[in-house]
Amino acid sequence: MAETVNIDFRSSVPVETKLSNFNPYAFVYDDVECASIEGWIQSLKSSDIDVQLEVCALAGRTAKRAGRKLPDWREGGVLYWKGEPIVRDSQEYIDFVTDVYRTMSAANQEFRDWLTSTGDATLTHKVGSSVKAETILTEKEFCDILTAIRNDLHYSDQMEF
C-alpha cells in the first residue's frame, strides 16, 4: 500500500474512490435511511426535516447537486439535524459527525475492508477545504475520523482470538 492515500472519487486508484463520501454505502442513523455519507452531509444544510429526509436518500453527485440548492449555512455557521440546530464549529458537531461515520462503517463491510486495506498509510483529501467556516467537514476532520475508525478496526482485529 502507498504511504499516502488521497481520497478522491475521481481517482484512478480504487481504494481512493471507494473511501469517498460519494459512494452509495447505505446506513440508518437516528431512524433515518441514508443512501450515502454525502447525502447525509448535504442534508445538514436544511432545517426542514422533510427536505433532510429527501437529501439523505441521495448518493454521489446527485446528493452534491441537491446540497447546492439548499440554504447557505456558512453565514451563521449553523447546520441542522432533524430540525435541531448544531453549531458547525463545536466539539458536539465533531462528535456527531464521528458517530454518523462509525454508524455507516458498521453497516458496510465493503467500506471497512477498503479502509483497513490502507494499513498505516496517511489518509489525505486534497480536494477538501481546510477552513471550517467554508465546509461542512474539513479535510483534516474527515481524514482524522477515518483514521480513528481504521485504528479501531485494526485494534478489534487484533483482539479476536
Contact map, one row per residue, 1 for C-alpha under 8 A:
11100000000000000000000000000000000000000000000000000000000000000000000000000000000000000000000000000000000000000000111010000000000000000000000000000000000000000
11111000000000000000000000000000000000000000000000000000000000000000000000000000000000000000000000000000000000000000010010000000000000000000000000000000000000000
11111000000000000000000000000000000000000000000000000000000000000000000000000000000000000000000000000000000000000000000111000000000000000000000000000000000000000
01111100000000000000000000000000000000000000000000000000000000000000000000000000000000000000000000000000000000000000000011110000000000000000000000000000000000000
01111110000000110000000000000000000000000000000000000000000000000000000000000000000000000000000000000000000000000000010011110000000000000000000000000000000000000
00011111000000010000000000000000000000000000000000000000000000000000000000000000000000000000000000000000000000000000000000111100000000000000000000000000000000000
00001111101000111011000000000000000000000000000000000000000000000000000000000000000000000000000000000000000000000000000000111100000000000000000000000000000000000
00000111111000011011000000000000000000000000000000000000000000000000000000000000000000000000000000000000000000000000000000001110000000000000000000000000000000000
00000011111000011111010000000000000000000000000000000000000000000000000000000000000000000000000000000000000000000000000000000000000000000000000000000000000000000
00000001111100001000000000000000000000000000000000000000000000000000000000000000000000000000000000000000000000000000000000000000000000000000000000000000000000000
00000011111111011000000000000000000000000000000000000000000000000000000000000000000000000000000000000000000000000000000000000000000000000000000000000000000000000
00000000011111011000000000000000000000000000000000000000000000000000000000000000000000000000000000000000000000000000000000000000000000000000000000000000000000000
00000000001111111000000000000000000000000000000000000000000000000000000000000000000000000000000000000000000000000000000000000000000000000000000000000000000000000
00000000001111111100000000000000000000000000000000000000000000000000000000000000000000000000000000000000000000000000000000000000000000000000000000000000000000000
00001010000011111110000000000000000000000000000000000000000000000000000000000000000000000000000000000000000000000110010000000000000000000000000000000000000000000
00001111101111111111000000000000000000000000000000000000000000000000000000000000000000000000000000000000000000000000000000000000000000000000000000000000000000000
00000011111111111111001000000000000000000000000000000000000000000000000000000000000000000000000000000000000000000000000000000000000000000000000000000000000000000
00000000100001111111001000000000000000000000000000000000000000000000000000000000000000000000000000000000000000100100000000000000000000000000000000000000000000000
00000011100000111111101000000000000000000000000000000000000000000000000000000000000000000000000000000000000000100110000000000000000000000000000000000000000000000
00000011100000011111111000000000000000000000000000000000000000000000000000000000000000000000000000000000000000000000000000000000000000000000000000000000000000000
00000000000000000011111000000000000111000000000000000000000100000000000000000000000000000000000000000000000000000000000000000000000000000000000000000000000000000
00000000100000000001111100000000000111000000000000000000001110000000000000000000000000000000000000000000000000000000000000000000000000000000000000000000000000000
00000000000000001111111110000000000111000000000000000000001100000000000000000000000000000000000000000000000000000000000000000000000000000000000000000000000000000
00000000000000000000011111000000001110000000000000000000001100000000000000000000000000000000000000000000000000000000000000000000000000000000000000000000000000000
00000000000000000000001111100000001110000000000000000000000000000000000000000000000000000000000000000001000100100000000000000000000000000000000000000000000000000
00000000000000000000000111110000111100000000000000000000000000000000000000000000000000000000000000000001001100000000000000000000000000000000000000000000000000000
00000000000000000000000011111000111100000000000000000000000000000000000000000000000000000000000000000011001100000000000000000000000000000000000000000000000000000
00000000000000000000000001111111110000000000000000000000000000000000000000000000000000000000000000000011000000000000000000000000000000000000000000000000000000000
00000000000000000000000000111111110000000000000000000000000000000000000000000000000000000000000000010010000000000000000000000000000000000000000000000000000000000
00000000000000000000000000011111000000000000000000000000000000000000000000000000000000000000000000000000000000000000000000000000000000000000000000000000000000000
00000000000000000000000000011111100000000000000000000000000000000000000000000000000000000000000000000000000000000000000000000000000000000000000000000000000000000
00000000000000000000000000011111110000000000000000001001000000000000000000000000000000000000000000000000000000000000000000000000000000000000000000000000000000000
00000000000000000000000001111011111000000000000000001001100000000000000000000000000000000000000000000000000000000000000000000000000000000000000000000000000000000
00000000000000000000000001111001111110110000000000000001110000000000000000000000000000000000000000000000000000000000000000000000000000000000000000000000000000000
00000000000000000000000111100000111110110000000000000001111000000000000000000000000000000000000000000000000000000000000000000000000000000000000000000000000000000
00000000000000000000111111100000011111110000000000000001111100000000000000000000000000000000000000000000000000000000000000000000000000000000000000000000000000000
00000000000000000000111110000000011111111000000000000000001000000000000000000000000000000000000000001001000000000000000000000000000000000000000000000000000000000
00000000000000000000111000000000000111111100000000000000011100110000000000000000000000000000000000000000000000000000000000000000000000000000000000000000000000000
00000000000000000000000000000000011111111110000000000011111100110000000000000000000000000000000000000000000000000000000000000000000000000000000000000000000000000
00000000000000000000000000000000011111111111000000010011000000000000000000000000000000000000000000000000000000000000000000000000000000000000000000000000000000000
00000000000000000000000000000000000011111111100000000001000000000000000000000000000000000000000000000000000000000000000000000000000000010000000000000000000000000
00000000000000000000000000000000000001111111100000000011000000110110000000000000000000000000000000000000000000000000000000000000000000000000000000000000000000000
00000000000000000000000000000000000000111111110000111011000000000010000000000000000000000000000000000000000000000000000000000000000000000000000000000000000000000
00000000000000000000000000000000000000011111111000010000000000000000000000000011100000000000000000000000000000000000000000000000000000000000000000000000000000000
00000000000000000000000000000000000000001111111000000000000000000010011110000011000000000000000000000000000000000000000000000000000000000000000000000000000000000
00000000000000000000000000000000000000000011111110110000000000000000011000000011001000000000000000000000000000000000000000000000000000000000000000000000000000000
00000000000000000000000000000000000000000001111110010000000000000000000000000011111110000000000000000000000000000000000000000000000000000000000000000000000000000
00000000000000000000000000000000000000000000011111110000000000000000000000000000011000000000000000000000000000000000000000000000000000000000000000000000000000000
00000000000000000000000000000000000000000000011111111000000000000000000000000000111000000000000000000000000000000000000000000000000000000000000000000000000000000
00000000000000000000000000000000000000000000000111111100000000000000000000000000000000000000000000000000000000000000000000000000000000000000000000000000000000000
00000000000000000000000000000000000000000010010111111110000000000000000000000000000000000000000000000000000000000000000000000000000000000000000000000000000000000
00000000000000000000000000000000000000010011011111111111000000000000000000000000110000000000000000000000000000000000000000000000000000000000000000000000000000000
00000000000000000000000000000001100000000010000011111111100000000000000000000000000000000000000000000000000000000000000000000000000000000000000000000000000000000
00000000000000000000000000000000000000000000000001111111110000000000000000000000000000000000000000000000000000000000000000000000000000000000000000000000000000000
00000000000000000000000000000000000000110110000000111111110000100110000000000000000000000000000000000000000000000000000000000000000000000000000000000000000000000
00000000000000000000000000000001111100111110000000011111111000100000000000000000000000000000000000000000000000000000000000000000000000000000000000000000000000000
00000000000000000000000000000000111100100000000000001111111000000000000000000000000000000000000000000000000000000000000000000000000000000000000000000000000000000
00000000000000000000000000000000011101100000000000000111111101100000000000000000000000000000000000000000000000000000000000000000000000000000000000000000000000000
00000000000000000000011100000000001111100000000000000001111111110000000000000000000000000000000000000000000000000000000000000000000000000000000000000000000000000
00000000000000000000111100000000000101100000000000000000011111110000000000000000000000000000000000000000000000000000000000000000000000000000000000000000000000000
00000000000000000000010000000000000000000000000000000000001111111000000000000000000000000000000000000000000000000000000000000000000000000000000000000000000000000
00000000000000000000000000000000000000000000000000000000011111111100000000000000000000000000000000000000000000000000000000000000000000000000000000000000000000000
00000000000000000000000000000000000001100100000000000011011111111110000000000000000000000000000000000000000000000000000000000000000000000000000000000000000000000
00000000000000000000000000000000000001100100000000000000001111111111000000000000000000000000000000000000000000000000000000000000000000000000000000000000000000000
00000000000000000000000000000000000000000000000000000000000011111111100000000000000000000000000000000000000000000000000000000000000000000000000000000000000000000
00000000000000000000000000000000000000000100000000000010000001111111110000000000000000000000000000000000000000000000000000000000000000000000000000000000000000000
00000000000000000000000000000000000000000110100000000010000000111111110000000000000000000000000000000000000000000000000000000000000000000000000000000000000000000
00000000000000000000000000000000000000000000000000000000000000011111111000000000000000000000000000000000000000000000000000000000000000000000000000000000000000000
00000000000000000000000000000000000000000000000000000000000000001111111000000000000000000000000000000000000000000000000000000000000000000000000000000000000000000
00000000000000000000000000000000000000000000110000000000000000000111111100000000000000000000000000000000000000000000000000000000000000000000000000000000000000000
00000000000000000000000000000000000000000000110000000000000000000001111110000000000000000000000000000000000000000000000000000000000000000000000000000000000000000
00000000000000000000000000000000000000000000100000000000000000000000011111100000000000000000000000000000000000000000000000000000000000000000000000000000000000000
00000000000000000000000000000000000000000000100000000000000000000000001111111110000000000000000000000000000000000000000000000000000000000000000000000000000000000
00000000000000000000000000000000000000000000000000000000000000000000000111111100000000000000000000000000000000000000000000000000000011100000000000000000000000000
00000000000000000000000000000000000000000000000000000000000000000000000111111000000000000000000000000000000000000000000000000000000000000000000000000000000000000
00000000000000000000000000000000000000000000000000000000000000000000000011111100000000000000000000000000000000000000000000000000000000000000000000000000000000000
00000000000000000000000000000000000000000000000000000000000000000000000011111110000000111000000000000000000000000000000000000000000010000000000000000000000000000
00000000000000000000000000000000000000000000000000000000000000000000000011011111000011110000000000000000000000000000000000000000000000000000000000000000000000000
00000000000000000000000000000000000000000001111000000000000000000000000010001111100011110000000000000000000000000000000000000000000000000000000000000000000000000
00000000000000000000000000000000000000000001111000000000000000000000000000000111111111000000000000000000000000000000000000000000000000000000000000000000000000000
00000000000000000000000000000000000000000001001010010000000000000000000000000011111111000000000000000000000000000000000000000000000000000000000000000000000000000
00000000000000000000000000000000000000000000001110010000000000000000000000000001111100000000000000000000000000000000000000000000000000000000000000000000000000000
00000000000000000000000000000000000000000000011110000000000000000000000000000001111110000000000000000000000000000000000000000000000000000000000000000000000000000
00000000000000000000000000000000000000000000001000000000000000000000000000000001111111000000000000000000000000000000000000000000000000000000000000000000000000000
00000000000000000000000000000000000000000000001000000000000000000000000000000111101111100000000000000000000000000000000000000000000000000000000000000000000000000
00000000000000000000000000000000000000000000000000000000000000000000000000000111100111110001100000000000000000000000000000000000000000000000000000000000000000000
00000000000000000000000000000000000000000000000000000000000000000000000000001110000011111101100000000000000000000000000000000000000000000000000000000000000000000
00000000000000000000000000000000000000000000000000000000000000000000000000001110000001111100100000000000000000000000000000000000000110010000000000000000000000000
00000000000000000000000000000000000000000000000000000000000000000000000000001000000000111110100000000000000000000000000000000000000110000000000000000000000000000
00000000000000000000000000000000000000000000000000000000000000000000000000000000000000111111110000000000000000000000000000000000000000000000000000000000000000000
00000000000000000000000000000000000000000000000000000000000000000000000000000000000000001111111000000000000000000000000000000000000000000000000000000000000000000
00000000000000000000000000000000000000000000000000000000000000000000000000000000000001100111111100000000000000000000000000000000000000000000000000000000000000000
00000000000000000000000000000000000000000000000000000000000000000000000000000000000001111111111110000000000000000000000000000000000000000000000000000000000000000
00000000000000000000000000000000000000000000000000000000000000000000000000000000000000000111111111000000000000000000000000000000000000000000100000000000000000000
00000000000000000000000000000000000000000000000000000000000000000000000000000000000000000011111111100000000000000000000000000000000000000000000000000000000000000
00000000000000000000000000000000000000000000000000000000000000000000000000000000000000000001111111110000000000000000000000000000000000000000000000000000000000000
00000000000000000000000000000000000000000000000000000000000000000000000000000000000000000000111111111000000000000000000000000000000000000000000000000000000000000
00000000000000000000000000000000000000000000000000000000000000000000000000000000000000000000011111111100000000000000000000000000000000000000000010000000000000000
00000000000000000000000000000000000000000000000000000000000000000000000000000000000000000000001111111110000000000000000000000000000000000000000000000000000000000
00000000000000000000000000001000000000000000000000000000000000000000000000000000000000000000000111111111000000000000000000000000000000000000000000000000000000000
00000000000000000000000000000000000010000000000000000000000000000000000000000000000000000000000011111111100000000000000000000000000000000000000011000000000000000
00000000000000000000000000000000000000000000000000000000000000000000000000000000000000000000000001111111110000000000000000000000000000000000000000001000000000000
00000000000000000000000000111000000000000000000000000000000000000000000000000000000000000000000000111111111000000000000000000000000000000000000000000000000000000
00000000000000000000000011110000000010000000000000000000000000000000000000000000000000000000000000011111111100000000000000000000000000000000000000000000000000000
00000000000000000000000000000000000000000000000000000000000000000000000000000000000000000000000000001111111110110000000000000000000000000000000000000000000000000
00000000000000000000000000000000000000000000000000000000000000000000000000000000000000000000000000000111111110010000000000000000000000000000000000000000000000000
00000000000000000000000001100000000000000000000000000000000000000000000000000000000000000000000000000011111110000000000000000000000000000000000000000000000000000
00000000000000000000000011100000000000000000000000000000000000000000000000000000000000000000000000000001111111110000000000000000000000000000000000000000000000000
00000000000000000000000000000000000000000000000000000000000000000000000000000000000000000000000000000000111111111000000000000000000000000000000000000000000000000
00000000000000000000000000000000000000000000000000000000000000000000000000000000000000000000000000000000000111111100000000000000000000000000000000000000000000000
00000000000000000110000010000000000000000000000000000000000000000000000000000000000000000000000000000000100111111110000000000000000000000000000000000000000000000
00000000000000000000000000000000000000000000000000000000000000000000000000000000000000000000000000000000110111111111000000000000000000000000000000000100100000000
00000000000000000000000000000000000000000000000000000000000000000000000000000000000000000000000000000000000011111111100000000000000000000000000000000000000000000
00000000000000100110000000000000000000000000000000000000000000000000000000000000000000000000000000000000000001111111110000000000000000000000000000000000000000000
00000000000000100010000000000000000000000000000000000000000000000000000000000000000000000000000000000000000000111111111000000000000000000000000001000100000000000
00000000000000000000000000000000000000000000000000000000000000000000000000000000000000000000000000000000000000011111111000000000000000000000000000000100110000000
10000000000000000000000000000000000000000000000000000000000000000000000000000000000000000000000000000000000000001111111000000000000000000000000000000000000000000
11001000000000100000000000000000000000000000000000000000000000000000000000000000000000000000000000000000000000000111111110000000000000000000000000000000000000000
10000000000000000000000000000000000000000000000000000000000000000000000000000000000000000000000000000000000000000011111110000000000000000000000000000000000000000
00100000000000000000000000000000000000000000000000000000000000000000000000000000000000000000000000000000000000000000011111000000000000000000000000000000000000000
11111000000000000000000000000000000000000000000000000000000000000000000000000000000000000000000000000000000000000000011111100000000000000000000000000000000000000
00111000000000000000000000000000000000000000000000000000000000000000000000000000000000000000000000000000000000000000000111110000000000000000000000000000000000000
00011110000000000000000000000000000000000000000000000000000000000000000000000000000000000000000000000000000000000000000011111000000000000000001001100000000000000
00011110000000000000000000000000000000000000000000000000000000000000000000000000000000000000000000000000000000000000000001111100000000000011001000000000000000000
00000111000000000000000000000000000000000000000000000000000000000000000000000000000000000000000000000000000000000000000000111111000000000011011000000000000000000
00000111000000000000000000000000000000000000000000000000000000000000000000000000000000000000000000000000000000000000000000011111100000000010000000000000000000000
00000001000000000000000000000000000000000000000000000000000000000000000000000000000000000000000000000000000000000000000000001111100000000010000000000000000000000
00000000000000000000000000000000000000000000000000000000000000000000000000000000000000000000000000000000000000000000000000001111110000000110000000000000000000000
00000000000000000000000000000000000000000000000000000000000000000000000000000000000000000000000000000000000000000000000000000111111101101110000000000000000000000
00000000000000000000000000000000000000000000000000000000000000000000000000000000000000000000000000000000000000000000000000000001111100100111000000000000000000000
00000000000000000000000000000000000000000000000000000000000000000000000000000000000000000000000000000000000000000000000000000000111111100100000000000000000000000
00000000000000000000000000000000000000000000000000000000000000000000000000000000000000011000000000000000000000000000000000000000111111111100000000000000000000000
00000000000000000000000000000000000000000000000000000000000000000000000001001000000000011000000000000000000000000000000000000000001111110000000000000000000000000
00000000000000000000000000000000000000000000000000000000000000000000000001000000000000000000000000000000000000000000000000000000101111110000000000000000000000000
00000000000000000000000000000000000000000000000000000000000000000000000001000000000000000000000000000000000000000000000000000000111111111100000000000000000000000
00000000000000000000000000000000000000001000000000000000000000000000000000000000000000010000000000000000000000000000000000000000000111111100000000000000000000000
00000000000000000000000000000000000000000000000000000000000000000000000000000000000000000000000000000000000000000000000000000000100100111110110000000000000000000
00000000000000000000000000000000000000000000000000000000000000000000000000000000000000000000000000000000000000000000000000000001111100111111110000000000000000000
00000000000000000000000000000000000000000000000000000000000000000000000000000000000000000000000000000000000000000000000000011111110000001111111000000000000000000
00000000000000000000000000000000000000000000000000000000000000000000000000000000000000000000000000000000000000000000000000011000010000000111111100000000000000000
00000000000000000000000000000000000000000000000000000000000000000000000000000000000000000000010000000000000000000000000000000000000000001111111110000000000000000
00000000000000000000000000000000000000000000000000000000000000000000000000000000000000000000000000000000000000000000000000001000000000001111111111000000000000000
00000000000000000000000000000000000000000000000000000000000000000000000000000000000000000000000000000000000000000000000000111000000000000011111111100000000000000
00000000000000000000000000000000000000000000000000000000000000000000000000000000000000000000000000000000000000000000000000000000000000000001111111110000000000000
00000000000000000000000000000000000000000000000000000000000000000000000000000000000000000000000001001000000000000000000000000000000000000000111111111000000000000
00000000000000000000000000000000000000000000000000000000000000000000000000000000000000000000000000001000000000000010000000100000000000000000011111111100000000000
00000000000000000000000000000000000000000000000000000000000000000000000000000000000000000000000000000000000000000000000000100000000000000000001111111110000000000
00000000000000000000000000000000000000000000000000000000000000000000000000000000000000000000000000000000000000000000000000000000000000000000000111111111000000000
00000000000000000000000000000000000000000000000000000000000000000000000000000000000000000000000000000100000000000000000000000000000000000000000011111111100000000
00000000000000000000000000000000000000000000000000000000000000000000000000000000000000000000000000000000000000010011000000000000000000000000000001111111110000000
00000000000000000000000000000000000000000000000000000000000000000000000000000000000000000000000000000000000000000000000000000000000000000000000000111111111000000
00000000000000000000000000000000000000000000000000000000000000000000000000000000000000000000000000000000000000000000000000000000000000000000000000011111111100000
00000000000000000000000000000000000000000000000000000000000000000000000000000000000000000000000000000000000000010001000000000000000000000000000000001111111110000
00000000000000000000000000000000000000000000000000000000000000000000000000000000000000000000000000000000000000000001000000000000000000000000000000000111111111000
00000000000000000000000000000000000000000000000000000000000000000000000000000000000000000000000000000000000000000000000000000000000000000000000000000011111111100
00000000000000000000000000000000000000000000000000000000000000000000000000000000000000000000000000000000000000000000000000000000000000000000000000000001111111110
00000000000000000000000000000000000000000000000000000000000000000000000000000000000000000000000000000000000000000000000000000000000000000000000000000000111111110
00000000000000000000000000000000000000000000000000000000000000000000000000000000000000000000000000000000000000000000000000000000000000000000000000000000011111110
00000000000000000000000000000000000000000000000000000000000000000000000000000000000000000000000000000000000000000000000000000000000000000000000000000000001111111
00000000000000000000000000000000000000000000000000000000000000000000000000000000000000000000000000000000000000000000000000000000000000000000000000000000000111111
00000000000000000000000000000000000000000000000000000000000000000000000000000000000000000000000000000000000000000000000000000000000000000000000000000000000000111
